[in-house]
Amino acid sequence: MHARIRSAVITGISAVLLGTAATAATAATAVAAQSARASGPVPWSAAYATASASGERWTEGTGPTPTLVIKGKLSNSAEGCYSLWTKFNADLVPGVPRKQAELCGPGSVPVEVRRSYSFTTTGSLTVCKGTQNTSQCGPWQSVTSWPVTKPTG
């Protein structure tokens, strides 16, 4: 009898603690999202050898999955081909690098990336030599650190 009562008490306490943790996580997410909505565009940049990329990033939309927008340009000041790559992790699942822009020779090309975004998304970008892979690149630069939201109005 005492074992059953003890088990019921432990089960009840566990349910309360789990409910409290879930409520705290939801509140933390809401605070982070509200903080992000109140901020302006955030600059980003990356470079490798004679190429560089830069621009601004923000989120658009509301709800649990707004859109992350990354806009800017990839530039090169000399001969050779370069590319801009992004890599996103969602819910701790690593993503694969994806080429977003490429440029051969001097000049510049526009960059625009749009991706579904939640508080469990992390992402970065880099500039690489060549257009086929990410074997020769500059350091990966975060594009999901807060704040990332463009203000409305």
DSSP file (Angstrom, degrees, kcal/mol; ACC not computed):
  #  RESIDUE AA STRUCTURE BP1 BP2  ACC     N-H-->O    O-->H-N    N-H-->O    O-->H-N    TCO  KAPPA ALPHA  PHI   PSI    X-CA   Y-CA   Z-CA
    1    1 A M     >        0   0    0      0, 0.0     4,-2.1     0, 0.0     5,-0.2   0.000 360.0 360.0 360.0 -48.7    0.0    0.0    0.0
    2    2 A H  H  >  +     0   0    0      1,-0.2     4,-2.6     2,-0.2     5,-0.2   0.867 360.0  55.2 -63.1 -35.9    2.8    2.5    1.0
    3    3 A A  H  > S+     0   0    0      2,-0.2     4,-2.3     1,-0.2    -1,-0.2   0.889 107.7  49.0 -64.2 -38.9    4.7    1.6   -2.2
    4    4 A R  H  > S+     0   0    0      2,-0.2     4,-2.3     1,-0.2    -2,-0.2   0.909 112.3  47.5 -67.0 -42.0    1.6    2.5   -4.3
    5    5 A I  H  X S+     0   0    0     -4,-2.1     4,-2.3     2,-0.2    -2,-0.2   0.923 112.5  49.4 -64.5 -44.3    1.2    5.8   -2.6
    6    6 A R  H  X S+     0   0    0     -4,-2.6     4,-2.5     1,-0.2    -2,-0.2   0.907 111.5  49.5 -60.7 -43.6    4.9    6.6   -2.9
    7    7 A S  H  X S+     0   0    0     -4,-2.3     4,-2.4     2,-0.2    -1,-0.2   0.897 110.9  49.3 -62.9 -42.1    4.8    5.7   -6.6
    8    8 A A  H  X S+     0   0    0     -4,-2.3     4,-2.3     2,-0.2    -2,-0.2   0.893 111.5  49.2 -65.7 -39.6    1.7    7.9   -7.2
    9    9 A V  H  X S+     0   0    0     -4,-2.3     4,-2.6     2,-0.2    -2,-0.2   0.926 112.0  48.0 -65.0 -45.2    3.4   10.8   -5.4
   10   10 A I  H  X S+     0   0    0     -4,-2.5     4,-2.5     1,-0.2    -2,-0.2   0.915 112.0  50.2 -62.4 -43.0    6.6   10.5   -7.4
   11   11 A T  H  X S+     0   0    0     -4,-2.4     4,-2.1     2,-0.2    -1,-0.2   0.914 111.5  48.3 -61.8 -43.0    4.5   10.3  -10.6
   12   12 A G  H  X S+     0   0    0     -4,-2.3     4,-2.0     2,-0.2    -2,-0.2   0.917 111.9  48.4 -63.9 -44.5    2.6   13.4   -9.7
   13   13 A I  H  X S+     0   0    0     -4,-2.6     4,-2.5     1,-0.2    -2,-0.2   0.908 110.5  52.1 -63.0 -41.9    5.7   15.4   -8.8
   14   14 A S  H  X S+     0   0    0     -4,-2.5     4,-2.7     1,-0.2     5,-0.2   0.903 108.2  51.2 -60.7 -42.2    7.3   14.3  -12.1
   15   15 A A  H  X S+     0   0    0     -4,-2.1     4,-2.3     2,-0.2    -1,-0.2   0.905 110.9  48.1 -63.2 -41.7    4.3   15.5  -14.1
   16   16 A V  H  X S+     0   0    0     -4,-2.0     4,-2.3     2,-0.2    -2,-0.2   0.928 113.1  47.7 -64.5 -44.9    4.4   18.9  -12.3
   17   17 A L  H  X S+     0   0    0     -4,-2.5     4,-2.3     2,-0.2    -2,-0.2   0.913 112.7  48.1 -64.0 -42.5    8.2   19.3  -12.9
   18   18 A L  H  X S+     0   0    0     -4,-2.7     4,-2.3     2,-0.2    -1,-0.2   0.901 111.8  50.2 -64.7 -40.7    7.9   18.3  -16.6
   19   19 A G  H  X S+     0   0    0     -4,-2.3     4,-2.2    -5,-0.2    -2,-0.2   0.894 110.7  49.8 -63.5 -40.4    5.0   20.7  -17.1
   20   20 A T  H  X S+     0   0    0     -4,-2.3     4,-2.4     2,-0.2    -2,-0.2   0.901 110.5  49.7 -65.2 -42.0    7.0   23.5  -15.5
   21   21 A A  H  X S+     0   0    0     -4,-2.3     4,-2.3     2,-0.2    -2,-0.2   0.907 111.4  48.8 -63.9 -41.9   10.0   22.8  -17.7
   22   22 A A  H  X S+     0   0    0     -4,-2.3     4,-2.2     2,-0.2    -2,-0.2   0.903 111.6  49.4 -65.3 -40.6    7.8   22.8  -20.8
   23   23 A T  H  X S+     0   0    0     -4,-2.2     4,-2.4     2,-0.2    -2,-0.2   0.905 111.1  49.7 -64.4 -41.4    6.2   26.1  -19.8
   24   24 A A  H  X S+     0   0    0     -4,-2.4     4,-2.5     2,-0.2    -2,-0.2   0.900 110.7  49.7 -64.2 -41.2    9.7   27.7  -19.1
   25   25 A A  H  X S+     0   0    0     -4,-2.3     4,-2.1     2,-0.2    -2,-0.2   0.907 111.5  48.7 -64.6 -41.4   10.9   26.5  -22.5
   26   26 A T  H  X S+     0   0    0     -4,-2.2     4,-2.2     1,-0.2    -2,-0.2   0.907 112.2  48.8 -64.6 -41.8    7.9   28.0  -24.2
   27   27 A A  H  X S+     0   0    0     -4,-2.4     4,-2.3     2,-0.2    -2,-0.2   0.902 110.2  51.0 -65.1 -41.3    8.3   31.3  -22.4
   28   28 A A  H  X S+     0   0    0     -4,-2.5     4,-2.3     1,-0.2    -1,-0.2   0.895 110.2  50.1 -63.2 -40.0   12.0   31.5  -23.3
   29   29 A T  H  X S+     0   0    0     -4,-2.1     4,-2.5     2,-0.2    -1,-0.2   0.916 110.4  49.5 -63.9 -43.9   11.2   30.9  -26.9
   30   30 A A  H  X S+     0   0    0     -4,-2.2     4,-2.5     2,-0.2    -2,-0.2   0.898 110.7  49.8 -63.5 -41.3    8.6   33.6  -26.9
   31   31 A V  H  X S+     0   0    0     -4,-2.3     4,-2.5     2,-0.2    -1,-0.2   0.922 111.7  48.3 -63.7 -44.8   11.0   36.1  -25.2
   32   32 A A  H  X S+     0   0    0     -4,-2.3     4,-2.2     2,-0.2    -2,-0.2   0.912 113.0  48.0 -62.6 -42.8   13.7   35.3  -27.8
   33   33 A A  H  X S+     0   0    0     -4,-2.5     4,-2.1     2,-0.2    -2,-0.2   0.910 112.5  48.2 -65.1 -42.3   11.2   35.7  -30.7
   34   34 A Q  H  X S+     0   0    0     -4,-2.5     4,-1.2     2,-0.2    -2,-0.2   0.913 111.3  50.8 -64.3 -42.4    9.9   39.0  -29.3
   35   35 A S  H  < S+     0   0    0     -4,-2.5     3,-0.3     1,-0.2     4,-0.2   0.900 110.4  50.1 -60.2 -42.1   13.5   40.3  -28.8
   36   36 A A  H >< S+     0   0    0     -4,-2.2     3,-1.5     1,-0.2   113,-0.5   0.892 106.1  55.0 -65.3 -40.1   14.3   39.4  -32.4
   37   37 A R  H 3< S+     0   0    0     -4,-2.1   115,-0.3     1,-0.3    -1,-0.2   0.782 104.1  55.9 -65.2 -25.8   11.2   41.2  -33.8
   38   38 A A  T 3< S+     0   0    0     -4,-1.2    -1,-0.3    -3,-0.3    -2,-0.2   0.480  96.4  85.4 -85.2  -1.6   12.3   44.4  -32.0
   39   39 A S  S <  S-     0   0    0     -3,-1.5     3,-0.1    -4,-0.2   109,-0.1  -0.531  71.5-124.2-101.4 164.6   15.7   44.5  -33.7
   40   40 A G        -     0   0    0    110,-0.2   109,-0.2     1,-0.2    -1,-0.1  -0.318  50.3 -57.6 -94.3-178.0   16.9   45.8  -37.0
   41   41 A P        -     0   0    0      0, 0.0    -1,-0.2     0, 0.0    17,-0.2  -0.259  52.3-138.8 -59.2 148.5   18.8   44.1  -39.8
   42   42 A V  E     -A   57   0A   0     15,-2.5    15,-2.0   106,-0.2     2,-0.1  -0.942  13.9-126.5-114.4 129.7   22.1   42.5  -38.8
   43   43 A P  E     -A   56   0A   0      0, 0.0     2,-0.3     0, 0.0    13,-0.3  -0.376  26.3-172.9 -72.1 153.5   25.1   42.8  -41.1
   44   44 A W  E     +A   55   0A   0     11,-2.1    11,-1.9    -2,-0.1     2,-0.3  -0.966   5.7 173.6-139.1 156.1   27.1   39.6  -42.2
   45   45 A S  E     +A   54   0A   0     -2,-0.3     2,-0.3     9,-0.2     9,-0.2  -0.981   7.7 175.5-160.7 155.0   30.3   39.1  -44.1
   46   46 A A  E     -A   53   0A   0      7,-2.4     7,-3.0    -2,-0.3     2,-0.3  -0.971   9.2-174.3-155.6 155.1   32.7   36.4  -45.1
   47   47 A A  E     -A   52   0A   0     -2,-0.3     2,-0.3     5,-0.2    80,-0.2  -0.995  13.3-178.8-153.8 156.1   35.9   36.3  -47.2
   48   48 A Y  E >   -A   51   0A   0      3,-2.5     3,-2.5    -2,-0.3    90,-0.1  -0.875  64.4 -44.7-157.5 126.7   38.5   34.1  -48.8
   49   49 A A  T 3  S-     0   0    0     -2,-0.3    -1,-0.1     1,-0.3    88,-0.0  -0.294 126.3 -12.7  52.4-120.3   41.5   35.1  -50.9
   50   50 A T  T 3  S+     0   0    0     29,-0.1    27,-1.8    -3,-0.1     2,-0.3   0.386 123.0  82.9 -93.1   4.8   40.4   37.8  -53.4
   51   51 A A  E <   +AB  48  76A   0     -3,-2.5    -3,-2.5    25,-0.2     2,-0.3  -0.807  50.2 173.5-111.5 150.6   36.7   37.2  -52.9
   52   52 A S  E     -AB  47  75A   0     23,-2.4    23,-3.5    -2,-0.3     2,-0.3  -0.980  13.0-159.0-147.6 158.8   34.3   38.6  -50.2
   53   53 A A  E     +AB  46  74A   0     -7,-3.0    -7,-2.4    -2,-0.3     2,-0.3  -0.993  18.9 159.7-138.3 144.7   30.6   38.5  -49.5
   54   54 A S  E     +AB  45  73A   0     19,-1.8    19,-2.4    -2,-0.3     2,-0.3  -0.986  10.4 113.8-159.3 162.8   28.6   40.9  -47.3
   55   55 A G  E     -AB  44  72A   0    -11,-1.9   -11,-2.1    -2,-0.3     2,-0.3  -0.966  53.7 -65.6 168.2-151.5   25.0   42.1  -46.7
   56   56 A E  E     -AB  43  71A   0     15,-2.2    15,-2.9    -2,-0.3     2,-0.3  -0.907  31.6-158.9-131.4 158.7   22.3   42.0  -44.1
   57   57 A R  E     +AB  42  70A   0    -15,-2.0   -15,-2.5    -2,-0.3     2,-0.3  -0.974  20.3 146.0-138.0 151.0   20.0   39.3  -42.6
   58   58 A W  E     - B   0  69A   0     11,-2.1    11,-3.5    -2,-0.3    91,-0.4  -0.952  39.9-103.9-165.1 175.4   16.7   39.4  -40.8
   59   59 A T  E     - B   0  68A   0     -2,-0.3    91,-1.0     9,-0.2     2,-0.4  -0.890  25.2-160.3-113.4 151.0   13.5   37.3  -40.3
   60   60 A E  E     + B   0  67A   0      7,-2.5     7,-3.1    -2,-0.4     2,-0.1  -0.958  51.4  25.5-126.3 146.8   10.2   38.0  -41.9
   61   61 A G  S    S-     0   0    0     -2,-0.4     2,-0.2     5,-0.2    -2,-0.0  -0.150  70.8-106.6  92.6 170.0    6.8   36.7  -40.8
   62   62 A T        +     0   0    0      3,-0.1     3,-0.4     4,-0.1    -2,-0.1  -0.684  64.9  63.0-127.3-179.1    5.4   35.6  -37.5
   63   63 A G  S    S-     0   0    0     -2,-0.2     0, 0.0     1,-0.2     0, 0.0  -0.434 102.8 -43.4  93.6-171.1    4.5   32.4  -35.8
   64   64 A P  S    S+     0   0    0      0, 0.0    55,-0.3     0, 0.0    -1,-0.2   0.720 132.8  36.1 -71.2 -20.9    6.7   29.5  -34.9
   65   65 A T  S    S+     0   0    0     -3,-0.4    53,-0.2    53,-0.1    -3,-0.1  -0.636  70.4 172.1-136.3  80.3    8.6   29.4  -38.3
   66   66 A P        -     0   0    0      0, 0.0    51,-2.9     0, 0.0     2,-0.5  -0.148  40.8 -96.2 -70.4 179.3    9.3   32.8  -39.8
   67   67 A T  E     -BC  60 116A   0     -7,-3.1    -7,-2.5    49,-0.2     2,-0.5  -0.881  25.9-140.4-103.1 128.7   11.6   33.1  -42.9
   68   68 A L  E     -BC  59 115A   0     47,-3.7    47,-2.0    -2,-0.5     2,-0.5  -0.771  20.4-161.2 -83.5 127.6   15.3   33.9  -42.5
   69   69 A V  E     -BC  58 114A   0    -11,-3.5   -11,-2.1    -2,-0.5     2,-0.5  -0.954  11.2-175.5-115.3 128.1   16.3   36.3  -45.2
   70   70 A I  E     +BC  57 113A   0     43,-2.7    43,-2.6    -2,-0.5     2,-0.4  -0.980  13.1 172.9-122.9 115.5   20.0   36.8  -46.2
   71   71 A K  E     +BC  56 112A   0    -15,-2.9   -15,-2.2    -2,-0.5     2,-0.3  -0.938  22.5  87.5-125.7 146.9   20.7   39.5  -48.8
   72   72 A G  E     -BC  55 111A   0     39,-2.1    39,-2.6    -2,-0.4     2,-0.3  -0.958  61.0 -75.5 168.7-146.2   23.9   40.9  -50.1
   73   73 A K  E     -BC  54 110A   0    -19,-2.4   -19,-1.8    -2,-0.3     2,-0.5  -0.997  16.3-137.5-149.3 152.1   26.5   40.3  -52.8
   74   74 A L  E     -BC  53 109A   0     35,-2.7    35,-2.4    -2,-0.3     2,-0.3  -0.948  32.3-174.3-105.7 126.8   29.5   38.1  -53.6
   75   75 A S  E     -BC  52 108A   0    -23,-3.5   -23,-2.4    -2,-0.5     2,-0.3  -0.905  14.9-168.7-126.3 152.0   32.4   40.1  -55.0
   76   76 A N  E     -BC  51 107A   0     31,-2.5    31,-2.4    -2,-0.3   -25,-0.2  -0.998   9.9-166.4-138.6 138.8   35.8   39.2  -56.5
   77   77 A S  S    S+     0   0    0    -27,-1.8     2,-0.2    -2,-0.3   -26,-0.1   0.374  72.0  26.6-105.2   3.4   38.7   41.5  -57.3
   78   78 A A  S    S-     0   0    0     27,-0.2    27,-0.1   -28,-0.2     2,-0.0  -0.796  95.7 -60.4-147.5-173.2   40.8   39.2  -59.4
   79   79 A E  S    S+     0   0    0     -2,-0.2   -29,-0.1    26,-0.2    -1,-0.1  -0.268  83.4  69.1 -70.9 165.2   40.8   36.2  -61.7
   80   80 A G  S    S-     0   0    0     -4,-0.1    25,-2.7    26,-0.1     2,-0.4  -0.165  78.7 -84.2 106.7 159.4   39.5   32.8  -60.5
   81   81 A C  E     +D  104   0B   0     23,-0.3    49,-3.6    -2,-0.1     2,-0.3  -0.818  41.3 176.7-104.8 141.3   36.2   31.4  -59.5
   82   82 A Y  E     -DE 103 129B   0     21,-2.8    21,-2.6    -2,-0.4     2,-0.3  -0.941   7.3-163.3-138.3 158.7   34.6   31.7  -56.1
   83   83 A S  E     -DE 102 128B   0     45,-2.3    45,-2.9    -2,-0.3     2,-0.5  -0.973  17.2-131.1-143.9 156.5   31.3   30.7  -54.5
   84   84 A L  E     -DE 101 127B   0     17,-2.4    16,-3.4    -2,-0.3    17,-1.2  -0.938  28.5-172.0-109.6 130.0   29.2   31.4  -51.4
   85   85 A W  E     -DE  99 126B   0     41,-2.6    41,-2.1    -2,-0.5     2,-0.3  -0.911   8.8-159.8-123.8 147.6   27.9   28.4  -49.5
   86   86 A T  E     -DE  98 125B   0     12,-2.4    12,-2.8    -2,-0.3     2,-0.3  -0.898   2.4-168.4-121.5 156.4   25.4   28.1  -46.6
   87   87 A K  E     - E   0 124B   0     37,-2.3    37,-2.1    -2,-0.3     2,-0.4  -0.963   7.9-171.4-144.7 125.6   24.9   25.3  -44.1
   88   88 A F  E     - E   0 123B   0      8,-0.4     7,-0.5    -2,-0.3     2,-0.4  -0.940  11.3-158.5-122.4 142.3   22.0   25.0  -41.7
   89   89 A N  E     - E   0 122B   0     33,-3.4    33,-2.6    -2,-0.4     2,-0.5  -0.970  11.2-166.1-113.3 132.0   21.2   22.7  -38.8
   90   90 A A  E >  S-FE  93 121B   0      3,-1.7     3,-1.9    -2,-0.4    31,-0.2  -0.981  72.6 -10.6-122.5 127.0   17.6   22.2  -37.8
   91   91 A D  T 3  S-     0   0    0     29,-1.1    -1,-0.2    -2,-0.5    30,-0.1   0.887 129.2 -56.7  53.5  42.5   16.7   20.6  -34.5
   92   92 A L  T 3  S+     0   0    0     28,-0.7    -1,-0.3     1,-0.2    29,-0.1   0.537 108.1 129.2  68.1  10.0   20.4   19.6  -34.0
   93   93 A V  B <   -F   90   0B   0     -3,-1.9    -3,-1.7     1,-0.0    -1,-0.2  -0.859  60.8-125.7 -95.6 117.6   20.3   17.7  -37.3
   94   94 A P        -     0   0    0      0, 0.0    -5,-0.2     0, 0.0     2,-0.2  -0.362  22.9-149.9 -65.7 136.2   23.3   18.8  -39.4
   95   95 A G        -     0   0    0     -7,-0.5    -6,-0.1    -2,-0.1     3,-0.0  -0.492  17.9-107.2 -95.5 172.2   22.6   20.0  -42.9
   96   96 A V        -     0   0    0     -2,-0.2    -8,-0.4     1,-0.1   -10,-0.1  -0.729  39.7 -95.6 -98.4 149.9   24.7   19.8  -46.0
   97   97 A P        -     0   0    0      0, 0.0     2,-0.4     0, 0.0   -10,-0.2  -0.385  40.9-162.1 -62.7 140.2   26.5   22.8  -47.5
   98   98 A R  E     -D   86   0B   0    -12,-2.8   -12,-2.4    -2,-0.1     2,-0.3  -0.992  18.0-124.5-128.5 131.9   24.5   24.4  -50.4
   99   99 A K  E     +D   85   0B   0     -2,-0.4   -14,-0.3   -14,-0.2     3,-0.1  -0.583  28.4 175.3 -74.9 130.6   26.0   26.7  -53.0
  100  100 A Q  E     -     0   0B   0    -16,-3.4     2,-0.3     1,-0.4    12,-0.3   0.678  63.2  -0.4-107.7 -26.4   24.1   30.0  -53.1
  101  101 A A  E     -D   84   0B   0    -17,-1.2   -17,-2.4    10,-0.1    -1,-0.4  -0.984  56.4-163.1-160.2 154.7   26.1   32.1  -55.6
  102  102 A E  E     -D   83   0B   0     -2,-0.3     2,-0.3   -19,-0.2   -19,-0.2  -0.988   4.5-175.2-143.7 154.4   29.2   31.8  -57.8
  103  103 A L  E     -D   82   0B   0    -21,-2.6   -21,-2.8    -2,-0.3     2,-0.5  -0.975   9.0-161.1-151.6 130.6   31.4   34.3  -59.7
  104  104 A C  E     -D   81   0B   0     -2,-0.3   -23,-0.3   -23,-0.3   -25,-0.1  -0.973  65.1  -4.2-116.0 126.8   34.3   33.8  -62.0
  105  105 A G  S    S-     0   0    0    -25,-2.7   -27,-0.2    -2,-0.5   -26,-0.2  -0.223 108.2 -28.4  84.9-179.8   36.6   36.8  -62.6
  106  106 A P  S    S+     0   0    0      0, 0.0     2,-0.3     0, 0.0   -29,-0.2  -0.317  96.6  61.0 -69.3 151.7   36.3   40.3  -61.2
  107  107 A G  E    S-C   76   0A   0    -31,-2.4   -31,-2.5    -4,-0.1     2,-0.3  -0.893  71.9 -90.3 134.0-162.1   32.9   41.8  -60.4
  108  108 A S  E     -C   75   0A   0     -2,-0.3   -33,-0.2   -33,-0.2   -55,-0.1  -0.991  19.9-160.9-151.1 155.5   30.0   41.0  -58.1
  109  109 A V  E     -C   74   0A   0    -35,-2.4   -35,-2.7    -2,-0.3     2,-0.1  -0.975  31.1-104.8-134.2 148.7   26.7   39.0  -58.1
  110  110 A P  E     -C   73   0A   0      0, 0.0     2,-0.4     0, 0.0   -37,-0.3  -0.382  28.1-154.5 -73.1 153.1   23.7   39.4  -55.9
  111  111 A V  E     +C   72   0A   0    -39,-2.6   -39,-2.1   -57,-0.1     2,-0.3  -0.996  18.4 166.9-126.4 131.3   23.0   36.9  -53.1
  112  112 A E  E     +C   71   0A   0     -2,-0.4     2,-0.4   -12,-0.3   -41,-0.2  -0.914   5.2 177.8-146.0 121.7   19.5   36.2  -51.7
  113  113 A V  E     -C   70   0A   0    -43,-2.6   -43,-2.7    -2,-0.3     2,-0.4  -0.979   4.2-174.3-122.6 133.3   18.8   33.2  -49.4
  114  114 A R  E     +C   69   0A   0     -2,-0.4     2,-0.3   -45,-0.2   -45,-0.2  -0.998  14.0 164.1-127.7 130.8   15.3   32.5  -47.9
  115  115 A R  E     -C   68   0A   0    -47,-2.0   -47,-3.7    -2,-0.4    -2,-0.0  -0.999  43.4-101.6-148.8 141.6   14.9   29.7  -45.4
  116  116 A S  E     -C   67   0A   0     -2,-0.3     2,-0.4   -49,-0.2   -49,-0.2  -0.377  46.8-161.4 -58.3 139.3   12.3   28.6  -42.9
  117  117 A Y        +     0   0    0    -51,-2.9     2,-0.3    -2,-0.0   -27,-0.0  -0.989  20.0 165.1-137.2 131.9   13.6   29.5  -39.5
  118  118 A S    >   -     0   0    0     -2,-0.4     3,-2.1   -53,-0.2   -53,-0.1  -0.850  54.4 -93.3-134.0 174.5   12.9   28.5  -35.9
  119  119 A F  T 3  S+     0   0    0    -55,-0.3   -54,-0.1     1,-0.3    -2,-0.0   0.631 124.6  55.9 -66.9 -10.9   14.6   28.9  -32.6
  120  120 A T  T 3  S+     0   0    0      2,-0.0   -29,-1.1   -29,-0.0   -28,-0.7   0.301  86.3 103.6-100.4   8.8   16.3   25.5  -33.1
  121  121 A T  E <   +E   90   0B   0     -3,-2.1     2,-0.4   -31,-0.2   -31,-0.2  -0.771  45.0 179.1 -91.9 132.0   17.8   26.5  -36.4
  122  122 A T  E     +E   89   0B   0    -33,-2.6   -33,-3.4    -2,-0.4     2,-0.3  -0.981   8.7 170.6-126.0 146.2   21.5   27.4  -36.6
  123  123 A G  E     -E   88   0B   0     -2,-0.4    20,-2.4   -35,-0.3    21,-0.7  -0.990  13.1-177.4-153.1 159.2   23.3   28.4  -39.8
  124  124 A S  E     -EG  87 142B   0    -37,-2.1   -37,-2.3    -2,-0.3     2,-0.3  -0.952  10.2-149.5-150.0 167.2   26.4   29.8  -41.2
  125  125 A L  E     -EG  86 141B   0     16,-2.1    16,-3.0    -2,-0.3     2,-0.3  -0.943  10.8-177.0-139.5 161.4   28.0   30.8  -44.5
  126  126 A T  E     -E   85   0B   0    -41,-2.1   -41,-2.6    -2,-0.3     2,-0.4  -0.979  25.5-122.4-152.8 159.9   31.4   30.9  -46.1
  127  127 A V  E     -E   84   0B   0     -2,-0.3    11,-2.4   -80,-0.2     2,-0.3  -0.924  34.1-170.2-106.1 133.3   33.2   32.0  -49.3
  128  128 A C  E     -EH  83 137B   0    -45,-2.9   -45,-2.3    -2,-0.4     2,-0.3  -0.903  26.9-113.3-125.8 151.8   35.1   29.2  -51.1
  129  129 A K  E    S+E   82   0B   0      7,-2.9     7,-0.4    -2,-0.3     4,-0.3  -0.672  88.3  12.6 -77.5 135.6   37.6   29.1  -54.0
  130  130 A G  S    S-     0   0    0    -49,-3.6    -2,-0.2    -2,-0.3   -27,-0.1  -0.262  82.1-104.8  87.0-179.5   36.0   27.3  -57.0
  131  131 A T  S    S+     0   0    0    -49,-0.1    -1,-0.1   -29,-0.1   -32,-0.1   0.331  97.9  69.9-127.9   4.3   32.4   26.4  -57.5
  132  132 A Q  S    S-     0   0    0     -3,-0.2     2,-0.3     1,-0.2    -2,-0.1   0.779 102.4 -12.1-100.2 -29.0   32.2   22.7  -56.9
  133  133 A N        -     0   0    0     -4,-0.3     3,-0.3     3,-0.1    -1,-0.2  -0.890  62.5 -98.9-159.0-176.0   32.7   22.1  -53.1
  134  134 A T  S    S+     0   0    0     -2,-0.3     3,-0.3     1,-0.2    -4,-0.1  -0.190  76.5 114.5-110.4  39.0   33.8   23.5  -49.8
  135  135 A S  S    S+     0   0    0      1,-0.3     2,-0.5    -6,-0.2    -1,-0.2   0.786  80.8  36.4 -82.3 -26.7   37.3   22.2  -49.7
  136  136 A Q  S    S+     0   0    0     -7,-0.4    -7,-2.9    -3,-0.3     2,-0.3  -0.847  88.3 135.8-127.4  94.8   39.1   25.6  -49.8
  137  137 A C  B     -H  128   0B   0     -2,-0.5    -9,-0.2    -3,-0.3     3,-0.1  -0.874  51.8-111.0-137.4 163.8   37.1   28.2  -47.8
  138  138 A G        -     0   0    0    -11,-2.4   -90,-0.1    -2,-0.3    -1,-0.1  -0.234  65.0 -60.1 -78.3-179.6   37.3   30.9  -45.4
  139  139 A P        -     0   0    0      0, 0.0     2,-0.3     0, 0.0   -12,-0.2  -0.344  58.2-106.8 -64.3 145.0   35.9   30.5  -41.8
  140  140 A W        -     0   0    0    -14,-0.1     2,-0.4    -3,-0.1   -14,-0.2  -0.582  35.7-151.7 -71.2 133.2   32.2   29.7  -41.5
  141  141 A Q  E     -G  125   0B   0    -16,-3.0   -16,-2.1    -2,-0.3     2,-0.1  -0.923  15.6-116.8-113.0 131.5   30.3   32.8  -40.2
  142  142 A S  E     +G  124   0B   0     -2,-0.4   -18,-0.3   -18,-0.2   -20,-0.0  -0.383  28.5 177.0 -66.7 139.1   27.1   32.5  -38.2
  143  143 A V  S    S+     0   0    0    -20,-2.4   -19,-0.2    -2,-0.1    -1,-0.1   0.137  74.4  60.8-123.0  15.5   23.9   33.9  -39.7
  144  144 A T        +     0   0    0    -21,-0.7     2,-0.3     2,-0.1     4,-0.1   0.194  67.2 118.3-128.8  17.1   21.6   32.9  -36.9
  145  145 A S  S    S-     0   0    0    -22,-0.1   -23,-0.0     2,-0.1     0, 0.0  -0.636  73.6 -63.6 -80.2 146.6   22.9   34.6  -33.8
  146  146 A W  S    S+     0   0    0     -2,-0.3     2,-0.1     2,-0.1    -1,-0.1  -0.432 110.3  42.5 -76.3 149.8   20.4   37.1  -32.3
  147  147 A P        +     0   0    0      0, 0.0    -2,-0.1     0, 0.0  -111,-0.1   0.613  61.3 143.2 -87.2 151.0   19.1   39.5  -33.3
  148  148 A V        +     0   0    0     -4,-0.1     2,-0.4    -2,-0.1   -79,-0.3   0.190  36.9 110.3-131.0  16.7   18.3   38.7  -36.9
  149  149 A T        -     0   0    0   -113,-0.5   -89,-0.1   -91,-0.4   -91,-0.1  -0.798  57.3-139.1-108.0 137.5   14.9   40.4  -37.4
  150  150 A K        -     0   0    0    -91,-1.0  -110,-0.2    -2,-0.4  -111,-0.1  -0.741  33.0-115.5 -85.8 132.8   14.1   43.4  -39.6
  151  151 A P        -     0   0    0      0, 0.0     2,-0.3     0, 0.0  -113,-0.1  -0.286  23.6-124.5 -68.8 154.6   11.7   45.8  -37.9
  152  152 A T              0   0    0   -115,-0.3     0, 0.0     1,-0.2     0, 0.0  -0.758 360.0 360.0 -95.7 146.5    8.2   46.4  -39.4
  153  153 A G              0   0    0     -2,-0.3    -1,-0.2     0, 0.0     0, 0.0   0.458 360.0 360.0  84.1 360.0    7.0   49.9  -40.2
